């Protein structure tokens, strides 16, 4: 786990620890009968506003953790090196780096600059350029 993900998760845990609701002191329950309705309404509005603020703060921290994890995954995906085109000869499966992640595809044909992969019946066979292929398998694992 990267330092950015660790820092984001620690910030979220610290926020959760600081905002844990403690039980109300039963001795203070009787105080509510000595307050005016207007004061109770104002305190309720203040409390609800604070809950809304805290919810937004927590959502921001959760997004920061998700963003750090996504950056870590993207960096790991981008660190993969492109396969040498000579290794593509006789390949059965190729691991393709795409904008939404990595995926294995069954090879139909290796062309000069692309690899044609199998598709479902009625669908066009996808072609992937050699520079998007990061791994090769010669045998089918199934």
ChimeraX attribute file (.defattr): number of C-alpha atoms within 10 A of each C-alpha:
attribute: neighborCount
match mode: 1-to-1
recipient: residues
	/A:1	7
	/A:2	10
	/A:3	10
	/A:4	16
	/A:5	19
	/A:6	14
	/A:7	14
	/A:8	20
	/A:9	19
	/A:10	14
	/A:11	17
	/A:12	20
	/A:13	14
	/A:14	11
	/A:15	15
	/A:16	12
	/A:17	10
	/A:18	9
	/A:19	12
	/A:20	8
	/A:21	8
	/A:22	6
	/A:23	6
	/A:24	8
	/A:25	7
	/A:26	8
	/A:27	7
	/A:28	8
	/A:29	9
	/A:30	9
	/A:31	9
	/A:32	11
	/A:33	9
	/A:34	7
	/A:35	10
	/A:36	10
	/A:37	11
	/A:38	9
	/A:39	11
	/A:40	13
	/A:41	11
	/A:42	12
	/A:43	12
	/A:44	12
	/A:45	12
	/A:46	12
	/A:47	12
	/A:48	12
	/A:49	12
	/A:50	12
	/A:51	13
	/A:52	12
	/A:53	12
	/A:54	14
	/A:55	12
	/A:56	12
	/A:57	14
	/A:58	18
	/A:59	13
	/A:60	13
	/A:61	19
	/A:62	16
	/A:63	13
	/A:64	19
	/A:65	21
	/A:66	15
	/A:67	15
	/A:68	20
	/A:69	19
	/A:70	13
	/A:71	15
	/A:72	17
	/A:73	13
	/A:74	14
	/A:75	11
	/A:76	10
	/A:77	15
	/A:78	13
	/A:79	10
	/A:80	12
	/A:81	12
	/A:82	15
	/A:83	17
	/A:84	13
	/A:85	16
	/A:86	7
	/A:87	12
	/A:88	22
	/A:89	12
	/A:90	14
	/A:91	19
	/A:92	18
	/A:93	21
	/A:94	23
	/A:95	17
	/A:96	21
	/A:97	20
	/A:98	12
	/A:99	7
	/A:100	7
	/A:101	11
	/A:102	14
	/A:103	11
	/A:104	15
	/A:105	19
	/A:106	17
	/A:107	23
	/A:108	17
	/A:109	17
	/A:110	18
	/A:111	15
	/A:112	9
	/A:113	11
	/A:114	17
	/A:115	24
	/A:116	17
	/A:117	20
	/A:118	16
	/A:119	14
	/A:120	7
	/A:121	7
	/A:122	6
	/A:123	8
	/A:124	10
	/A:125	15
	/A:126	14
	/A:127	17
	/A:128	20
	/A:129	13
	/A:130	19
	/A:131	15
	/A:132	18
	/A:133	25
	/A:134	19
	/A:135	19
	/A:136	21
	/A:137	17
	/A:138	14
	/A:139	10
	/A:140	9
	/A:141	7
	/A:142	3
